[in-house]
């Protein structure tokens, strides 16, 4: 199914870019232009990104869960 009609970008392609590390609509746009013409697909891109796991998002979540070390005086 097409997510971006302007550039012919499919949901599968967005997922592949997300798996490669593009975790935001802006990052997706930088690799394939989706969302940069009419902008009508930005919410669809957000929905696709929200459904899948993103390596960067997982890394940030782990960092938030780790207890912070006390700073050296």
N, CA, C and O atoms as a Tripos MOL2 file, in Angstrom:
@<TRIPOS>MOLECULE
protein
  292   291    73     0     0
PROTEIN
NO_CHARGES

@<TRIPOS>ATOM
      1 N           0.8390   -1.1730    0.0000 N.3       1 UNK1
      2 CA          0.0000    0.0000    0.0000 C.3       1 UNK1
      3 C           0.8970    1.2540    0.0000 C.2       1 UNK1
      4 O           1.9040    1.3140    0.7050 O.2       1 UNK1
      5 N           0.5090    2.2290   -0.7940 N.am      2 UNK2
      6 CA          1.2840    3.4670   -0.8610 C.3       2 UNK2
      7 C           1.0040    4.3460    0.3520 C.2       2 UNK2
      8 O          -0.1440    4.5380    0.7520 O.2       2 UNK2
      9 N           2.0730    4.8690    0.9190 N.am      3 UNK3
     10 CA          1.9670    5.8490    2.0010 C.3       3 UNK3
     11 C           2.0840    7.2400    1.4010 C.2       3 UNK3
     12 O           1.3300    8.1420    1.7650 O.2       3 UNK3
     13 N           3.0210    7.4130    0.4890 N.am      4 UNK4
     14 CA          3.2620    8.7050   -0.1590 C.3       4 UNK4
     15 C           3.0010    8.5690   -1.6570 C.2       4 UNK4
     16 O           3.7910    7.9640   -2.3830 O.2       4 UNK4
     17 N           1.8960    9.1330   -2.1070 N.am      5 UNK5
     18 CA          1.5480    9.0690   -3.5250 C.3       5 UNK5
     19 C           2.4410    9.9610   -4.3710 C.2       5 UNK5
     20 O           2.7080    9.6490   -5.5320 O.2       5 UNK5
     21 N           2.9000   11.0530   -3.8120 N.am      6 UNK6
     22 CA          3.7280   11.9940   -4.5760 C.3       6 UNK6
     23 C           5.0220   11.3520   -5.0690 C.2       6 UNK6
     24 O           5.4590   11.6050   -6.1920 O.2       6 UNK6
     25 N           5.6280   10.5270   -4.2320 N.am      7 UNK7
     26 CA          6.9040    9.9150   -4.5890 C.3       7 UNK7
     27 C           6.8230    8.3960   -4.7140 C.2       7 UNK7
     28 O           7.8450    7.7380   -4.9120 O.2       7 UNK7
     29 N           5.6210    7.8330   -4.6010 N.am      8 UNK8
     30 CA          5.4410    6.3910   -4.7650 C.3       8 UNK8
     31 C           6.1210    5.5620   -3.6950 C.2       8 UNK8
     32 O           6.6890    4.5100   -3.9900 O.2       8 UNK8
     33 N           6.0700    6.0240   -2.4610 N.am      9 UNK9
     34 CA          6.7170    5.3150   -1.3520 C.3       9 UNK9
     35 C           5.6820    4.4380   -0.6560 C.2       9 UNK9
     36 O           4.6010    4.9040   -0.2940 O.2       9 UNK9
     37 N           6.0200    3.1770   -0.4730 N.am     10 UNK10
     38 CA          5.0940    2.2340    0.1470 C.3      10 UNK10
     39 C           5.3380    2.1150    1.6490 C.2      10 UNK10
     40 O           6.3720    2.5290    2.1730 O.2      10 UNK10
     41 N           4.3500    1.5350    2.3140 N.am     11 UNK11
     42 CA          4.4830    1.2810    3.7520 C.3      11 UNK11
     43 C           5.6900    0.3690    4.0080 C.2      11 UNK11
     44 O           6.4230    0.5550    4.9800 O.2      11 UNK11
     45 N           5.8850   -0.6090    3.1330 N.am     12 UNK12
     46 CA          7.0300   -1.5210    3.2690 C.3      12 UNK12
     47 C           8.3480   -0.7560    3.2040 C.2      12 UNK12
     48 O           9.2650   -1.0370    3.9760 O.2      12 UNK12
     49 N           8.4500    0.2030    2.2970 N.am     13 UNK13
     50 CA          9.6790    0.9860    2.1860 C.3      13 UNK13
     51 C           9.9150    1.8260    3.4420 C.2      13 UNK13
     52 O          11.0470    1.9390    3.9130 O.2      13 UNK13
     53 N           8.8490    2.4110    3.9810 N.am     14 UNK14
     54 CA          8.9820    3.1940    5.2160 C.3      14 UNK14
     55 C           9.4820    2.2920    6.3400 C.2      14 UNK14
     56 O          10.3600    2.6830    7.1080 O.2      14 UNK14
     57 N           8.9230    1.0860    6.4380 N.am     15 UNK15
     58 CA          9.3610    0.1390    7.4720 C.3      15 UNK15
     59 C          10.8320   -0.2440    7.2880 C.2      15 UNK15
     60 O          11.5740   -0.3750    8.2620 O.2      15 UNK15
     61 N          11.2450   -0.4200    6.0340 N.am     16 UNK16
     62 CA         12.6470   -0.7600    5.7710 C.3      16 UNK16
     63 C          13.5760    0.3710    6.1810 C.2      16 UNK16
     64 O          14.6410    0.1270    6.7490 O.2      16 UNK16
     65 N          13.1800    1.6050    5.8980 N.am     17 UNK17
     66 CA         13.9920    2.7560    6.3120 C.3      17 UNK17
     67 C          14.0220    2.8690    7.8360 C.2      17 UNK17
     68 O          15.0480    3.2230    8.4160 O.2      17 UNK17
     69 N          12.8980    2.5690    8.4790 N.am     18 UNK18
     70 CA         12.8520    2.6010    9.9480 C.3      18 UNK18
     71 C          13.7760    1.5320   10.5310 C.2      18 UNK18
     72 O          14.4820    1.7790   11.5080 O.2      18 UNK18
     73 N          13.7660    0.3470    9.9270 N.am     19 UNK19
     74 CA         14.6600   -0.7210   10.3920 C.3      19 UNK19
     75 C          16.1220   -0.3310   10.2360 C.2      19 UNK19
     76 O          16.9830   -0.7850   10.9890 O.2      19 UNK19
     77 N          16.3900    0.5150    9.2490 N.am     20 UNK20
     78 CA         17.7640    0.9780    9.0070 C.3      20 UNK20
     79 C          18.1380    2.1520    9.9150 C.2      20 UNK20
     80 O          19.2810    2.6090    9.8960 O.2      20 UNK20
     81 N          17.1710    2.6470   10.7160 N.am     21 UNK21
     82 CA         17.4930    3.6930   11.6820 C.3      21 UNK21
     83 C          16.7590    5.0110   11.5240 C.2      21 UNK21
     84 O          16.9300    5.8980   12.3600 O.2      21 UNK21
     85 N          15.9540    5.1760   10.4940 N.am     22 UNK22
     86 CA         15.1870    6.4200   10.3240 C.3      22 UNK22
     87 C          13.9210    6.3110   11.1690 C.2      22 UNK22
     88 O          12.9830    5.6030   10.8030 O.2      22 UNK22
     89 N          13.8970    7.0100   12.2940 N.am     23 UNK23
     90 CA         12.8280    6.8130   13.2760 C.3      23 UNK23
     91 C          11.8230    7.9540   13.3580 C.2      23 UNK23
     92 O          10.9010    7.8900   14.1710 O.2      23 UNK23
     93 N          11.9660    8.9720   12.5630 N.am     24 UNK24
     94 CA         11.0270   10.0920   12.5850 C.3      24 UNK24
     95 C          10.6060   10.3980   11.1500 C.2      24 UNK24
     96 O          11.3100   10.0340   10.2080 O.2      24 UNK24
     97 N           9.4590   11.0670   10.9760 N.am     25 UNK25
     98 CA          9.0580   11.4550    9.6210 C.3      25 UNK25
     99 C          10.1270   12.2880    8.9130 C.2      25 UNK25
    100 O          10.3140   12.1510    7.7040 O.2      25 UNK25
    101 N          10.8100   13.1270    9.6330 N.am     26 UNK26
    102 CA         11.8690   13.9500    9.0310 C.3      26 UNK26
    103 C          13.0190   13.0740    8.5340 C.2      26 UNK26
    104 O          13.5620   13.3190    7.4570 O.2      26 UNK26
    105 N          13.3890   12.0690    9.3020 N.am     27 UNK27
    106 CA         14.4570   11.1630    8.8770 C.3      27 UNK27
    107 C          14.0190   10.3260    7.6790 C.2      27 UNK27
    108 O          14.8120   10.0670    6.7740 O.2      27 UNK27
    109 N          12.7600    9.9060    7.6750 N.am     28 UNK28
    110 CA         12.2260    9.1800    6.5240 C.3      28 UNK28
    111 C          12.2930   10.0770    5.2920 C.2      28 UNK28
    112 O          12.7020    9.6310    4.2200 O.2      28 UNK28
    113 N          11.8950   11.3340    5.4410 N.am     29 UNK29
    114 CA         11.9240   12.2830    4.3280 C.3      29 UNK29
    115 C          13.3370   12.4640    3.7880 C.2      29 UNK29
    116 O          13.5280   12.6130    2.5810 O.2      29 UNK29
    117 N          14.3150   12.4510    4.6670 N.am     30 UNK30
    118 CA         15.6850   12.6710    4.2110 C.3      30 UNK30
    119 C          16.2280   11.5100    3.3910 C.2      30 UNK30
    120 O          17.1380   11.6960    2.5840 O.2      30 UNK30
    121 N          15.6820   10.3170    3.5860 N.am     31 UNK31
    122 CA         16.1810    9.1750    2.8190 C.3      31 UNK31
    123 C          15.3500    8.8560    1.5790 C.2      31 UNK31
    124 O          15.8530    8.2280    0.6470 O.2      31 UNK31
    125 N          14.0640    9.2870    1.5550 N.am     32 UNK32
    126 CA         13.2520    8.9090    0.3890 C.3      32 UNK32
    127 C          12.2950   10.0000   -0.0950 C.2      32 UNK32
    128 O          11.5260    9.7600   -1.0260 O.2      32 UNK32
    129 N          12.3210   11.1790    0.5040 N.am     33 UNK33
    130 CA         11.4970   12.3360    0.1360 C.3      33 UNK33
    131 C          10.0300   12.2230    0.5460 C.2      33 UNK33
    132 O           9.2780   13.1780    0.3550 O.2      33 UNK33
    133 N           9.6000   11.1020    1.0980 N.am     34 UNK34
    134 CA          8.2000   10.9620    1.5070 C.3      34 UNK34
    135 C           7.8510   12.0470    2.5150 C.2      34 UNK34
    136 O           8.5640   12.2490    3.4980 O.2      34 UNK34
    137 N           6.7550   12.7390    2.2620 N.am     35 UNK35
    138 CA          6.2980   13.7870    3.1710 C.3      35 UNK35
    139 C           6.8130   15.1690    2.8420 C.2      35 UNK35
    140 O           6.4980   16.1270    3.5470 O.2      35 UNK35
    141 N           7.5980   15.2950    1.7850 N.am     36 UNK36
    142 CA          8.1930   16.6010    1.4850 C.3      36 UNK36
    143 C           7.4720   17.3840    0.4010 C.2      36 UNK36
    144 O           7.7990   18.5480    0.1670 O.2      36 UNK36
    145 N           6.4910   16.7710   -0.2710 N.am     37 UNK37
    146 CA          5.7950   17.5000   -1.3330 C.3      37 UNK37
    147 C           4.4950   18.0900   -0.7840 C.2      37 UNK37
    148 O           4.4840   19.2470   -0.3630 O.2      37 UNK37
    149 N           3.4390   17.3510   -0.7780 N.am     38 UNK38
    150 CA          2.1630   17.9060   -0.3110 C.3      38 UNK38
    151 C           2.0110   17.7960    1.2020 C.2      38 UNK38
    152 O           1.2500   18.5570    1.8010 O.2      38 UNK38
    153 N           2.7270   16.8560    1.8300 N.am     39 UNK39
    154 CA          2.6600   16.6830    3.2780 C.3      39 UNK39
    155 C           1.4900   15.8480    3.7570 C.2      39 UNK39
    156 O           1.3410   15.6170    4.9570 O.2      39 UNK39
    157 N           0.6640   15.3970    2.8390 N.am     40 UNK40
    158 CA         -0.5130   14.6320    3.2210 C.3      40 UNK40
    159 C          -0.2170   13.2770    3.8340 C.2      40 UNK40
    160 O          -1.0880   12.6880    4.4750 O.2      40 UNK40
    161 N           0.9780   12.7760    3.6530 N.am     41 UNK41
    162 CA          1.3130   11.4430    4.1500 C.3      41 UNK41
    163 C           2.0550   11.4510    5.4820 C.2      41 UNK41
    164 O           2.3630   10.3860    6.0170 O.2      41 UNK41
    165 N           2.3420   12.6060    6.0160 N.am     42 UNK42
    166 CA          3.1490   12.6720    7.2370 C.3      42 UNK42
    167 C           2.4800   11.9110    8.3870 C.2      42 UNK42
    168 O           3.1540   11.2060    9.1370 O.2      42 UNK42
    169 N           1.1780   12.0490    8.5250 N.am     43 UNK43
    170 CA          0.4860   11.3180    9.6020 C.3      43 UNK43
    171 C           0.5140    9.8130    9.3580 C.2      43 UNK43
    172 O           0.6160    9.0350   10.3060 O.2      43 UNK43
    173 N           0.4240    9.4000    8.1030 N.am     44 UNK44
    174 CA          0.5020    7.9780    7.7880 C.3      44 UNK44
    175 C           1.9060    7.4490    8.1130 C.2      44 UNK44
    176 O           2.0530    6.3360    8.6190 O.2      44 UNK44
    177 N           2.9180    8.2430    7.8230 N.am     45 UNK45
    178 CA          4.2960    7.8530    8.1510 C.3      45 UNK45
    179 C           4.4450    7.7400    9.6660 C.2      45 UNK45
    180 O           5.0500    6.7910   10.1640 O.2      45 UNK45
    181 N           3.8940    8.7070   10.3970 N.am     46 UNK46
    182 CA          3.9400    8.6540   11.8570 C.3      46 UNK46
    183 C           3.2650    7.3880   12.3730 C.2      46 UNK46
    184 O           3.7540    6.7600   13.3120 O.2      46 UNK46
    185 N           2.1480    7.0130   11.7650 N.am     47 UNK47
    186 CA          1.4350    5.8130   12.1870 C.3      47 UNK47
    187 C           2.2680    4.5620   11.9370 C.2      47 UNK47
    188 O           2.3150    3.6660   12.7800 O.2      47 UNK47
    189 N           2.9190    4.4990   10.7920 N.am     48 UNK48
    190 CA          3.7760    3.3460   10.4810 C.3      48 UNK48
    191 C           4.9350    3.2870   11.4710 C.2      48 UNK48
    192 O           5.2610    2.2130   11.9760 O.2      48 UNK48
    193 N           5.5460    4.4020   11.7460 N.am     49 UNK49
    194 CA          6.6730    4.4330   12.6730 C.3      49 UNK49
    195 C           6.2380    4.0890   14.0890 C.2      49 UNK49
    196 O           6.9960    3.4870   14.8490 O.2      49 UNK49
    197 N           5.0250    4.4700   14.4400 N.am     50 UNK50
    198 CA          4.5250    4.1860   15.7800 C.3      50 UNK50
    199 C           4.2240    2.7250   16.0090 C.2      50 UNK50
    200 O           4.2070    2.2660   17.1510 O.2      50 UNK50
    201 N           3.9840    1.9840   14.9370 N.am     51 UNK51
    202 CA          3.6300    0.5750   15.0630 C.3      51 UNK51
    203 C           4.8300   -0.3300   15.1910 C.2      51 UNK51
    204 O           4.7450   -1.3890   15.8120 O.2      51 UNK51
    205 N           5.9410    0.0660   14.6170 N.am     52 UNK52
    206 CA          7.0960   -0.8240   14.5770 C.3      52 UNK52
    207 C           8.1430   -0.4690   15.6020 C.2      52 UNK52
    208 O           8.1290    0.6050   16.2030 O.2      52 UNK52
    209 N           9.0380   -1.3930   15.7790 N.am     53 UNK53
    210 CA         10.1640   -1.1380   16.6690 C.3      53 UNK53
    211 C          11.2270   -0.3690   15.8990 C.2      53 UNK53
    212 O          11.4810   -0.6400   14.7250 O.2      53 UNK53
    213 N          11.8260    0.5640   16.5560 N.am     54 UNK54
    214 CA         12.8800    1.3510   15.9420 C.3      54 UNK54
    215 C          14.1380    1.1670   16.7820 C.2      54 UNK54
    216 O          14.1130    1.4210   17.9860 O.2      54 UNK54
    217 N          15.2320    0.7310   16.1750 N.am     55 UNK55
    218 CA         16.4510    0.5040   16.9580 C.3      55 UNK55
    219 C          16.8560    1.7160   17.7890 C.2      55 UNK55
    220 O          17.2570    1.5660   18.9440 O.2      55 UNK55
    221 N          16.7570    2.9020   17.2230 N.am     56 UNK56
    222 CA         17.1550    4.1060   17.9510 C.3      56 UNK56
    223 C          16.2020    4.3690   19.1130 C.2      56 UNK56
    224 O          16.6280    4.7440   20.2060 O.2      56 UNK56
    225 N          14.9220    4.1710   18.8680 N.am     57 UNK57
    226 CA         13.9220    4.3820   19.9150 C.3      57 UNK57
    227 C          14.1550    3.4070   21.0640 C.2      57 UNK57
    228 O          14.0300    3.7810   22.2310 O.2      57 UNK57
    229 N          14.4990    2.1420   20.7370 N.am     58 UNK58
    230 CA         14.7700    1.1540   21.7740 C.3      58 UNK58
    231 C          16.0040    1.5380   22.5810 C.2      58 UNK58
    232 O          16.0170    1.3730   23.8000 O.2      58 UNK58
    233 N          17.0230    2.0370   21.9330 N.am     59 UNK59
    234 CA         18.2370    2.4570   22.6200 C.3      59 UNK59
    235 C          17.9380    3.5940   23.5930 C.2      59 UNK59
    236 O          18.4020    3.5790   24.7330 O.2      59 UNK59
    237 N          17.1630    4.5780   23.1420 N.am     60 UNK60
    238 CA         16.8070    5.6910   24.0180 C.3      60 UNK60
    239 C          15.9750    5.2220   25.2020 C.2      60 UNK60
    240 O          16.1500    5.7190   26.3150 O.2      60 UNK60
    241 N          15.0770    4.2780   24.9780 N.am     61 UNK61
    242 CA         14.2490    3.7570   26.0660 C.3      61 UNK61
    243 C          15.1150    3.0390   27.0980 C.2      61 UNK61
    244 O          14.8860    3.1670   28.3010 O.2      61 UNK61
    245 N          16.1080    2.2860   26.6290 N.am     62 UNK62
    246 CA         17.0090    1.6030   27.5630 C.3      62 UNK62
    247 C          17.8030    2.5910   28.3910 C.2      62 UNK62
    248 O          18.0000    2.3890   29.5890 O.2      62 UNK62
    249 N          18.2640    3.6660   27.7550 N.am     63 UNK63
    250 CA         19.0420    4.6670   28.4810 C.3      63 UNK63
    251 C          18.2150    5.3270   29.5700 C.2      63 UNK63
    252 O          18.7340    5.6440   30.6410 O.2      63 UNK63
    253 N          16.9310    5.5360   29.3040 N.am     64 UNK64
    254 CA         16.0570    6.1520   30.3070 C.3      64 UNK64
    255 C          15.8310    5.2250   31.4880 C.2      64 UNK64
    256 O          15.6310    5.6890   32.6110 O.2      64 UNK64
    257 N          15.8600    3.9180   31.2460 N.am     65 UNK65
    258 CA         15.6050    2.9490   32.3000 C.3      65 UNK65
    259 C          16.8240    2.6780   33.1610 C.2      65 UNK65
    260 O          16.6910    2.2620   34.3110 O.2      65 UNK65
    261 N          18.0170    2.9090   32.6160 N.am     66 UNK66
    262 CA         19.2440    2.6530   33.3640 C.3      66 UNK66
    263 C          19.3930    3.6650   34.4860 C.2      66 UNK66
    264 O          19.1670    4.8570   34.2800 O.2      66 UNK66
    265 N          19.7710    3.2040   35.6720 N.am     67 UNK67
    266 CA         20.0040    4.1680   36.7540 C.3      67 UNK67
    267 C          21.2280    5.0080   36.4350 C.2      67 UNK67
    268 O          22.2330    4.5040   35.9340 O.2      67 UNK67
    269 N          21.1280    6.2680   36.7250 N.am     68 UNK68
    270 CA         22.2620    7.1440   36.4510 C.3      68 UNK68
    271 C          23.3260    6.9560   37.5300 C.2      68 UNK68
    272 O          23.0120    6.7470   38.7020 O.2      68 UNK68
    273 N          24.5590    7.0320   37.1210 N.am     69 UNK69
    274 CA         25.6670    6.8730   38.0570 C.3      69 UNK69
    275 C          25.9190    8.2030   38.7670 C.2      69 UNK69
    276 O          25.7850    9.2690   38.1660 O.2      69 UNK69
    277 N          26.2790    8.1360   40.0290 N.am     70 UNK70
    278 CA         26.5740    9.3830   40.7280 C.3      70 UNK70
    279 C          27.8020   10.0650   40.1250 C.2      70 UNK70
    280 O          28.7740    9.4040   39.7590 O.2      70 UNK70
    281 N          27.7470   11.3460   40.0310 N.am     71 UNK71
    282 CA         28.8600   12.0760   39.4520 C.3      71 UNK71
    283 C          30.0160   12.1470   40.4440 C.2      71 UNK71
    284 O          29.8120   12.2270   41.6550 O.2      71 UNK71
    285 N          31.2280   12.1160   39.9060 N.am     72 UNK72
    286 CA         32.4200   12.2050   40.7510 C.3      72 UNK72
    287 C          32.5670   13.6390   41.2440 C.2      72 UNK72
    288 O          32.3780   14.5940   40.4920 O.2      72 UNK72
    289 N          32.9050   13.7670   42.5120 N.am     73 UNK73
    290 CA         33.0300   15.1150   43.0990 C.3      73 UNK73
    291 C          34.3580   15.7280   42.8220 C.2      73 UNK73
    292 O          34.6190   16.8540   43.2450 O.2      73 UNK73
@<TRIPOS>BOND
     1     1     2 1
     2     2     3 1
     3     3     4 2
     4     3     5 am
     5     5     6 1
     6     6     7 1
     7     7     8 2
     8     7     9 am
     9     9    10 1
    10    10    11 1
    11    11    12 2
    12    11    13 am
    13    13    14 1
    14    14    15 1
    15    15    16 2
    16    15    17 am
    17    17    18 1
    18    18    19 1
    19    19    20 2
    20    19    21 am
    21    21    22 1
    22    22    23 1
    23    23    24 2
    24    23    25 am
    25    25    26 1
    26    26    27 1
    27    27    28 2
    28    27    29 am
    29    29    30 1
    30    30    31 1
    31    31    32 2
    32    31    33 am
    33    33    34 1
    34    34    35 1
    35    35    36 2
    36    35    37 am
    37    37    38 1
    38    38    39 1
    39    39    40 2
    40    39    41 am
    41    41    42 1
    42    42    43 1
    43    43    44 2
    44    43    45 am
    45    45    46 1
    46    46    47 1
    47    47    48 2
    48    47    49 am
    49    49    50 1
    50    50    51 1
    51    51    52 2
    52    51    53 am
    53    53    54 1
    54    54    55 1
    55    55    56 2
    56    55    57 am
    57    57    58 1
    58    58    59 1
    59    59    60 2
    60    59    61 am
    61    61    62 1
    62    62    63 1
    63    63    64 2
    64    63    65 am
    65    65    66 1
    66    66    67 1
    67    67    68 2
    68    67    69 am
    69    69    70 1
    70    70    71 1
    71    71    72 2
    72    71    73 am
    73    73    74 1
    74    74    75 1
    75    75    76 2
    76    75    77 am
    77    77    78 1
    78    78    79 1
    79    79    80 2
    80    79    81 am
    81    81    82 1
    82    82    83 1
    83    83    84 2
    84    83    85 am
    85    85    86 1
    86    86    87 1
    87    87    88 2
    88    87    89 am
    89    89    90 1
    90    90    91 1
    91    91    92 2
    92    91    93 am
    93    93    94 1
    94    94    95 1
    95    95    96 2
    96    95    97 am
    97    97    98 1
    98    98    99 1
    99    99   100 2
   100    99   101 am
   101   101   102 1
   102   102   103 1
   103   103   104 2
   104   103   105 am
   105   105   106 1
   106   106   107 1
   107   107   108 2
   108   107   109 am
   109   109   110 1
   110   110   111 1
   111   111   112 2
   112   111   113 am
   113   113   114 1
   114   114   115 1
   115   115   116 2
   116   115   117 am
   117   117   118 1
   118   118   119 1
   119   119   120 2
   120   119   121 am
   121   121   122 1
   122   122   123 1
   123   123   124 2
   124   123   125 am
   125   125   126 1
   126   126   127 1
   127   127   128 2
   128   127   129 am
   129   129   130 1
   130   130   131 1
   131   131   132 2
   132   131   133 am
   133   133   134 1
   134   134   135 1
   135   135   136 2
   136   135   137 am
   137   137   138 1
   138   138   139 1
   139   139   140 2
   140   139   141 am
   141   141   142 1
   142   142   143 1
   143   143   144 2
   144   143   145 am
   145   145   146 1
   146   146   147 1
   147   147   148 2
   148   147   149 am
   149   149   150 1
   150   150   151 1
   151   151   152 2
   152   151   153 am
   153   153   154 1
   154   154   155 1
   155   155   156 2
   156   155   157 am
   157   157   158 1
   158   158   159 1
   159   159   160 2
   160   159   161 am
   161   161   162 1
   162   162   163 1
   163   163   164 2
   164   163   165 am
   165   165   166 1
   166   166   167 1
   167   167   168 2
   168   167   169 am
   169   169   170 1
   170   170   171 1
   171   171   172 2
   172   171   173 am
   173   173   174 1
   174   174   175 1
   175   175   176 2
   176   175   177 am
   177   177   178 1
   178   178   179 1
   179   179   180 2
   180   179   181 am
   181   181   182 1
   182   182   183 1
   183   183   184 2
   184   183   185 am
   185   185   186 1
   186   186   187 1
   187   187   188 2
   188   187   189 am
   189   189   190 1
   190   190   191 1
   191   191   192 2
   192   191   193 am
   193   193   194 1
   194   194   195 1
   195   195   196 2
   196   195   197 am
   197   197   198 1
   198   198   199 1
   199   199   200 2
   200   199   201 am
   201   201   202 1
   202   202   203 1
   203   203   204 2
   204   203   205 am
   205   205   206 1
   206   206   207 1
   207   207   208 2
   208   207   209 am
   209   209   210 1
   210   210   211 1
   211   211   212 2
   212   211   213 am
   213   213   214 1
   214   214   215 1
   215   215   216 2
   216   215   217 am
   217   217   218 1
   218   218   219 1
   219   219   220 2
   220   219   221 am
   221   221   222 1
   222   222   223 1
   223   223   224 2
   224   223   225 am
   225   225   226 1
   226   226   227 1
   227   227   228 2
   228   227   229 am
   229   229   230 1
   230   230   231 1
   231   231   232 2
   232   231   233 am
   233   233   234 1
   234   234   235 1
   235   235   236 2
   236   235   237 am
   237   237   238 1
   238   238   239 1
   239   239   240 2
   240   239   241 am
   241   241   242 1
   242   242   243 1
   243   243   244 2
   244   243   245 am
   245   245   246 1
   246   246   247 1
   247   247   248 2
   248   247   249 am
   249   249   250 1
   250   250   251 1
   251   251   252 2
   252   251   253 am
   253   253   254 1
   254   254   255 1
   255   255   256 2
   256   255   257 am
   257   257   258 1
   258   258   259 1
   259   259   260 2
   260   259   261 am
   261   261   262 1
   262   262   263 1
   263   263   264 2
   264   263   265 am
   265   265   266 1
   266   266   267 1
   267   267   268 2
   268   267   269 am
   269   269   270 1
   270   270   271 1
   271   271   272 2
   272   271   273 am
   273   273   274 1
   274   274   275 1
   275   275   276 2
   276   275   277 am
   277   277   278 1
   278   278   279 1
   279   279   280 2
   280   279   281 am
   281   281   282 1
   282   282   283 1
   283   283   284 2
   284   283   285 am
   285   285   286 1
   286   286   287 1
   287   287   288 2
   288   287   289 am
   289   289   290 1
   290   290   291 1
   291   291   292 2
@<TRIPOS>SUBSTRUCTURE
     1 UNK1         2 RESIDUE 1 A UNK
     2 UNK2         6 RESIDUE 1 A UNK
     3 UNK3        10 RESIDUE 1 A UNK
     4 UNK4        14 RESIDUE 1 A UNK
     5 UNK5        18 RESIDUE 1 A UNK
     6 UNK6        22 RESIDUE 1 A UNK
     7 UNK7        26 RESIDUE 1 A UNK
     8 UNK8        30 RESIDUE 1 A UNK
     9 UNK9        34 RESIDUE 1 A UNK
    10 UNK10       38 RESIDUE 1 A UNK
    11 UNK11       42 RESIDUE 1 A UNK
    12 UNK12       46 RESIDUE 1 A UNK
    13 UNK13       50 RESIDUE 1 A UNK
    14 UNK14       54 RESIDUE 1 A UNK
    15 UNK15       58 RESIDUE 1 A UNK
    16 UNK16       62 RESIDUE 1 A UNK
    17 UNK17       66 RESIDUE 1 A UNK
    18 UNK18       70 RESIDUE 1 A UNK
    19 UNK19       74 RESIDUE 1 A UNK
    20 UNK20       78 RESIDUE 1 A UNK
    21 UNK21       82 RESIDUE 1 A UNK
    22 UNK22       86 RESIDUE 1 A UNK
    23 UNK23       90 RESIDUE 1 A UNK
    24 UNK24       94 RESIDUE 1 A UNK
    25 UNK25       98 RESIDUE 1 A UNK
    26 UNK26      102 RESIDUE 1 A UNK
    27 UNK27      106 RESIDUE 1 A UNK
    28 UNK28      110 RESIDUE 1 A UNK
    29 UNK29      114 RESIDUE 1 A UNK
    30 UNK30      118 RESIDUE 1 A UNK
    31 UNK31      122 RESIDUE 1 A UNK
    32 UNK32      126 RESIDUE 1 A UNK
    33 UNK33      130 RESIDUE 1 A UNK
    34 UNK34      134 RESIDUE 1 A UNK
    35 UNK35      138 RESIDUE 1 A UNK
    36 UNK36      142 RESIDUE 1 A UNK
    37 UNK37      146 RESIDUE 1 A UNK
    38 UNK38      150 RESIDUE 1 A UNK
    39 UNK39      154 RESIDUE 1 A UNK
    40 UNK40      158 RESIDUE 1 A UNK
    41 UNK41      162 RESIDUE 1 A UNK
    42 UNK42      166 RESIDUE 1 A UNK
    43 UNK43      170 RESIDUE 1 A UNK
    44 UNK44      174 RESIDUE 1 A UNK
    45 UNK45      178 RESIDUE 1 A UNK
    46 UNK46      182 RESIDUE 1 A UNK
    47 UNK47      186 RESIDUE 1 A UNK
    48 UNK48      190 RESIDUE 1 A UNK
    49 UNK49      194 RESIDUE 1 A UNK
    50 UNK50      198 RESIDUE 1 A UNK
    51 UNK51      202 RESIDUE 1 A UNK
    52 UNK52      206 RESIDUE 1 A UNK
    53 UNK53      210 RESIDUE 1 A UNK
    54 UNK54      214 RESIDUE 1 A UNK
    55 UNK55      218 RESIDUE 1 A UNK
    56 UNK56      222 RESIDUE 1 A UNK
    57 UNK57      226 RESIDUE 1 A UNK
    58 UNK58      230 RESIDUE 1 A UNK
    59 UNK59      234 RESIDUE 1 A UNK
    60 UNK60      238 RESIDUE 1 A UNK
    61 UNK61      242 RESIDUE 1 A UNK
    62 UNK62      246 RESIDUE 1 A UNK
    63 UNK63      250 RESIDUE 1 A UNK
    64 UNK64      254 RESIDUE 1 A UNK
    65 UNK65      258 RESIDUE 1 A UNK
    66 UNK66      262 RESIDUE 1 A UNK
    67 UNK67      266 RESIDUE 1 A UNK
    68 UNK68      270 RESIDUE 1 A UNK
    69 UNK69      274 RESIDUE 1 A UNK
    70 UNK70      278 RESIDUE 1 A UNK
    71 UNK71      282 RESIDUE 1 A UNK
    72 UNK72      286 RESIDUE 1 A UNK
    73 UNK73      290 RESIDUE 1 A UNK
